[in-house]
Amino acid sequence: MSLIVQKFGGSSVADAEKIKNVARRIIKAREAGHQVVVVVSAMGDTTDDLIKMAYQVNEFPNKRELDVLVSTGELVSSSLLTMAIQGMGFPAISLSGAQAGIVTDEAFRQARIKKVESQRVVNELAKGHIVIVAGFQGVTEDMDVTTLGRGASDLSAVALAADLKAERCERYTDVDGIYTTDPRLLPEARKLKDISYDEMLEMVTYGFKAIQPRAVELAELYSVPLLVSSSFHETPGTLIHKEVSMEIRNKVRGIAHDLDVAKITLVGVPDHPGIAAEIFVPLAEAGISVDTIVQNASVKNITDLTFTVARSQVDAAMNVVEPIAKKINAQKCIGDTKWGKVSIIGTGMQNAPGYAARMFDTLSKANVNIQLITTSEIRITCIIEESKVKEAVRALHKAFELDKEN
């Protein structure tokens, strides 16, 4: 009997009827001959509601207590789902993250998994139970409850699948797979049959919100096949795995976009060793994640330095950088939030010419001006005006013929 791990998101268990629908999906897998472990998120907007309530009672809530509070959302949905399965005549048991053996470090609100000790899960499976695990949470060596960061029920599911050596991990949500671009932005986007871990990681890192990036990283590390499919419709999903077929390695697989981009430029920065460290070390210490960094060529030992951050962090970043700009005698510091980014992604770009040229030519013909460029082996990203993002996605999708079958 093969073992599969299924994960259902908050929208899939948002009310009693949806919970019963999920229970039927799980039972169907069980009847097909699988042992089933299920990881669930909190119902609907429960986590946001709990956080809001915490700040209503305390302007500066303690991180440990916040983790204890928000972890209850997944406990509620796992218990209700277990009751639904039992009510349909099948044996099931719910476990917290701690009971399932997910052991983390002590970084409350953003804990990292140190190990998974899943013997309790194995024991329950041996008893014939369907095991329902509360996602998004774990426990420290000192038995303090921790949470793994927003969207981390995906990570819980992959971690359990890896430790249990599951056949695959199935992620069910309100989308029915991975598309060549966001179908809400471009209706002619095409669902992919499969995609490689590397391509998927680039997609989710650069704006495609289909799955949590840490979950993709962990799946690749332990070679866990990941299926992304719909909770509500019986349609084929998209398999994320080690390698896609050879015939499509020479193609761009997807277009990612992100509107959550702010740009900060330090003008007239003295160009000498140590300046970059003076700017970016304090930003890192303040917990601000920097994306694209571009430094202009130095003229008379003076340069301009530009970097991007999430819009939600631009004020905090400016508060860090402005005093530094004065200290290093930069001429001025400018921040604005009218930017977005668009990326082409595909393993076919490795060791193959022409992709950058076609991308830049396509954007030029669409009258889209490029501000900054950043690349990896399988990705090219351009920072452009926010108002031009949709037009850029449409033009690139057509130029790379992503509406056509491979």
C-alpha positions in Angstrom: 0.0 0.0 0.0 1.6 3.3 -1.1 1.7 6.4 1.1 0.7 9.8 -0.1 0.6 13.1 1.7 -2.2 15.5 0.8 -2.3 19.2 1.7 -5.4 21.3 1.7 -5.3 25.1 1.9 -7.5 27.5 3.9 -9.9 28.2 1.1 -10.5 24.4 0.7 -11.6 24.1 4.4 -13.3 27.5 4.7 -16.7 26.1 5.9 -18.4 22.9 7.0 -19.6 22.0 3.5 -16.1 22.4 2.0 -14.6 20.4 4.9 -17.0 17.5 4.0 -16.0 17.8 0.4 -12.3 17.5 1.4 -13.2 14.5 3.5 -14.7 12.8 0.5 -11.6 13.5 -1.6 -9.4 12.0 1.2 -11.6 8.9 1.5 -11.4 8.4 -2.3 -7.6 8.2 -2.1 -7.9 5.8 0.8 -10.4 3.6 -1.2 -7.9 3.7 -4.1 -5.5 1.7 -1.8 -3.3 4.5 -0.4 -2.3 5.2 3.1 -3.1 8.9 3.6 -1.5 11.6 5.7 -3.2 15.0 5.3 -1.9 18.4 6.3 -4.4 21.3 6.6 -4.2 25.1 6.9 -6.5 27.2 9.1 -10.0 27.8 7.8 -10.4 30.8 5.5 -9.1 34.0 7.1 -8.7 32.6 10.6 -5.0 33.4 10.9 -5.5 37.0 9.9 -8.4 37.4 12.3 -6.3 36.0 15.2 -3.4 38.3 14.5 -5.7 41.3 14.3 -7.2 40.3 17.7 -3.7 40.0 19.2 -2.9 43.6 18.2 -6.2 44.8 19.7 -5.3 43.5 23.1 -1.6 44.4 23.0 0.1 46.8 20.6 3.3 44.8 20.8 2.4 41.2 21.3 5.0 38.7 22.4 6.2 36.5 19.5 6.0 33.3 21.5 2.4 34.0 22.5 1.5 35.0 19.0 2.7 31.5 17.8 0.7 29.8 20.5 -2.4 31.8 19.4 -2.2 31.5 15.6 -1.3 27.8 15.8 -4.9 27.1 17.1 -6.4 27.9 13.6 -4.9 24.7 12.1 -5.9 22.7 15.2 -9.5 23.7 14.6 -9.5 22.7 10.9 -7.7 19.4 11.5 -10.1 18.4 14.3 -13.2 19.3 12.2 -11.8 17.4 9.1 -11.1 14.4 11.3 -14.7 14.5 12.6 -16.0 14.7 9.1 -14.0 11.6 8.0 -15.1 9.7 11.0 -18.7 10.7 10.3 -18.4 9.0 6.9 -17.3 5.8 8.5 -13.5 5.9 8.2 -11.0 5.8 11.0 -9.0 9.0 11.4 -7.0 10.9 14.0 -5.8 14.5 14.2 -2.3 15.5 15.4 -0.8 18.8 16.2 2.6 19.7 14.6 4.3 18.7 17.8 2.5 15.3 18.0 3.4 14.7 14.3 7.1 15.2 15.3 7.9 18.5 13.5 10.8 19.9 15.6 12.0 23.4 14.9 14.5 26.0 16.1 13.3 28.8 18.4 12.8 31.5 15.8 9.2 32.3 16.7 6.9 33.4 13.8 9.5 32.1 11.2 10.8 28.9 12.6 13.0 26.5 10.7 12.5 22.8 10.8 15.4 21.0 12.4 14.1 17.4 12.1 10.9 15.4 11.7 10.4 12.5 14.2 7.3 11.0 12.6 7.0 7.7 14.6 3.6 8.7 16.0 2.3 9.2 12.4 3.7 5.8 11.4 2.1 4.2 14.4 -1.3 5.7 13.6 -1.1 4.6 10.0 -0.3 1.1 11.1 -3.6 1.1 13.1 -5.4 1.9 9.9 -6.0 5.6 10.6 -6.1 8.4 8.1 -3.8 10.9 9.8 -4.7 14.6 9.8 -1.9 17.0 10.8 -2.2 20.6 11.7 0.1 22.5 9.3 2.2 25.6 9.7 3.5 24.6 13.2 6.1 22.7 15.1 7.6 22.6 18.5 11.1 23.4 20.0 13.2 21.0 22.0 11.8 22.8 25.0 8.2 22.1 23.8 7.4 25.7 22.9 5.0 25.9 20.0 6.4 27.6 16.9 5.0 28.6 13.5 6.9 28.3 10.3 5.9 31.5 8.5 2.9 32.4 6.3 2.0 29.8 3.8 4.1 27.2 5.5 1.5 24.4 5.7 3.0 23.6 2.3 6.4 23.2 4.0 4.8 20.9 6.8 3.4 18.6 4.1 6.6 18.3 2.1 8.7 17.7 5.3 6.3 14.9 6.4 6.4 13.5 2.8 10.2 13.5 2.8 10.5 11.8 6.2 7.8 9.2 5.5 9.2 8.5 2.1 5.8 9.1 0.5 5.2 8.4 -3.1 4.3 12.0 -3.6 2.9 15.1 -2.0 -0.4 16.5 -3.4 -1.2 20.1 -2.8 -4.9 20.9 -3.3 -6.1 24.5 -3.4 -8.4 26.9 -5.3 -6.3 26.7 -8.5 -6.1 23.6 -10.7 -2.4 23.7 -11.5 0.6 25.8 -12.6 0.0 28.0 -15.6 2.4 29.6 -18.1 1.5 32.9 -16.4 -1.2 34.1 -14.0 -4.5 33.2 -15.8 -6.3 36.0 -13.9 -4.0 38.5 -15.7 -4.0 36.6 -19.0 -6.9 34.3 -19.8 -5.0 32.6 -22.6 -2.4 31.3 -20.1 -2.0 27.5 -20.5 -1.8 24.9 -17.7 1.4 23.0 -17.6 1.4 19.2 -17.3 4.7 19.3 -15.4 7.5 21.6 -14.4 10.9 21.2 -12.9 11.8 22.1 -9.3 14.2 24.8 -10.5 11.7 26.4 -12.8 9.0 26.3 -10.1 11.3 27.9 -7.5 12.1 30.7 -9.9 8.4 31.2 -10.7 7.3 31.4 -7.0 10.3 33.5 -6.0 9.6 36.1 -8.7 5.9 36.6 -8.2 3.9 33.4 -8.9 2.0 32.7 -5.7 1.2 29.0 -6.3 3.2 27.4 -3.6 5.5 28.4 -0.7 9.2 28.7 -2.0 10.7 26.9 1.0 8.4 23.9 0.3 9.7 23.7 -3.3 13.3 23.9 -2.0 12.7 21.1 0.4 10.9 19.0 -2.2 13.9 19.3 -4.5 16.3 18.5 -1.7 14.5 15.2 -0.9 13.2 14.5 -4.4 9.6 14.6 -3.3 7.2 14.9 -6.4 4.7 17.6 -5.8 1.3 17.7 -7.5 -0.6 21.0 -7.5 -4.3 20.5 -8.3 -7.8 21.8 -7.5 -9.7 21.0 -4.3 -13.0 21.7 -6.0 -12.7 20.0 -9.5 -11.6 16.6 -10.6 -9.1 17.9 -13.2 -5.5 16.9 -13.9 -3.0 19.1 -12.0 0.7 20.0 -12.6 3.5 17.8 -11.4 6.6 19.5 -10.0 9.5 17.1 -10.2 13.2 16.7 -10.9 13.2 16.9 -14.7 10.7 17.6 -17.5 10.9 15.8 -20.8 13.8 16.6 -23.1 11.6 17.9 -25.9 10.7 21.0 -23.9 14.1 21.9 -22.4 14.6 24.4 -25.2 11.6 26.5 -24.3 10.7 29.3 -21.9 8.2 27.6 -19.6 6.5 30.6 -17.9 6.2 34.3 -17.3 6.2 35.5 -13.7 5.3 39.0 -12.6 5.3 40.9 -9.3 3.8 44.3 -8.5 5.2 44.4 -4.9 8.4 46.3 -5.9 9.9 49.5 -4.5 13.2 51.0 -5.8 15.7 52.9 -3.7 18.6 54.8 -5.2 21.6 56.3 -3.5 22.9 59.1 -5.8 26.5 60.2 -5.8 28.0 57.4 -3.6 31.8 57.5 -3.0 33.2 54.4 -4.7 35.7 52.8 -2.4 36.0 49.4 -0.6 33.4 48.7 2.2 30.7 51.1 1.0 28.3 48.3 -0.1 28.8 46.6 3.3 28.0 49.8 5.1 24.7 50.0 3.3 23.5 46.3 3.1 24.7 44.9 6.5 22.4 47.3 8.4 19.5 46.4 6.1 20.1 42.7 6.7 20.2 43.3 10.5 16.9 45.2 10.2 15.3 42.1 8.6 14.9 43.8 5.2 15.2 41.5 2.2 16.9 43.1 -0.8 16.3 41.8 -4.3 17.9 43.4 -7.3 21.1 45.5 -6.8 22.7 47.6 -9.6 25.7 49.8 -9.3 26.6 52.2 -12.1 30.1 52.5 -13.5 32.2 54.8 -11.3 33.1 58.3 -12.7 35.8 60.2 -10.6 35.2 57.7 -7.8 31.5 58.5 -7.6 28.7 56.1 -8.5 24.9 55.6 -8.1 23.6 52.5 -6.4 20.1 51.1 -6.8 18.3 48.2 -5.1 14.8 46.9 -4.8 12.7 45.8 -1.8 9.1 44.8 -1.2 6.8 47.8 -1.0 5.8 46.9 2.6 9.5 47.4 3.6 10.3 50.6 1.7 9.7 52.9 4.7 11.8 50.8 7.0 14.5 50.5 4.4 14.6 54.3 3.9 14.8 54.8 7.7 17.9 52.6 7.6 19.5 54.0 4.5 19.0 57.7 4.8 21.3 58.1 7.9 23.9 55.9 6.1 23.7 58.1 3.0 24.5 61.2 5.1 27.3 59.3 6.9 29.0 58.2 3.6 28.4 61.7 2.0 26.1 60.4 -0.7 24.3 63.3 -2.5 20.8 62.0 -1.9 18.6 59.0 -1.3 15.4 58.5 -3.4 12.7 55.9 -2.8 9.6 55.2 -4.9 7.0 52.4 -5.2 5.7 52.6 -8.8 7.6 49.6 -10.0 6.9 46.0 -10.9 8.9 43.2 -12.4 8.4 40.6 -15.2 10.5 37.5 -15.7 10.9 34.8 -18.3 11.8 31.4 -16.8 12.9 28.1 -18.4 15.7 25.6 -18.2 16.1 26.0 -22.0 17.9 29.3 -21.4 20.9 27.5 -20.0 23.7 27.6 -22.6 21.4 28.8 -25.4 21.6 32.3 -27.0 18.9 34.6 -28.0 16.5 34.6 -25.1 17.6 38.0 -23.6 17.7 39.6 -27.0 14.1 38.4 -27.8 12.9 39.6 -24.4 14.4 43.0 -24.7 13.2 43.4 -28.3 9.7 42.4 -27.4 9.5 44.8 -24.5 10.9 47.6 -26.8 8.2 47.0 -29.4 5.6 47.1 -26.6 7.0 50.5 -25.5 8.0 49.1 -22.2 11.1 50.8 -20.7 13.5 48.6 -18.7 14.9 50.1 -15.5 17.0 47.3 -14.1 17.9 43.7 -15.2 18.8 40.7 -13.1 19.4 37.1 -14.2 20.0 33.6 -13.1 20.9 30.6 -15.3 17.3 30.0 -16.1 15.6 33.4 -15.6 15.8 37.0 -16.9 14.0 39.6 -14.8 13.3 43.2 -15.8 12.2 46.0 -13.4 9.6 48.1 -15.3 6.9 50.6 -14.5 4.0 49.1 -12.6 1.5 50.4 -15.2 3.3 48.4 -18.0 3.4 45.0 -16.3 0.2 43.6 -17.8 1.2 44.7 -21.2 4.7 43.2 -20.8 3.3 39.9 -19.7 0.9 39.7 -22.7 3.7 40.6 -25.2 6.2 38.1 -23.7 3.7 35.3 -23.5 2.9 35.8 -27.2 6.5 36.3 -28.3 7.6 33.0 -26.6 4.5 31.2 -27.9 3.5 30.0 -24.5 -0.1 29.7 -25.6 0.9 26.7 -27.7 1.3 23.1 -26.6 4.9 21.9 -26.2 
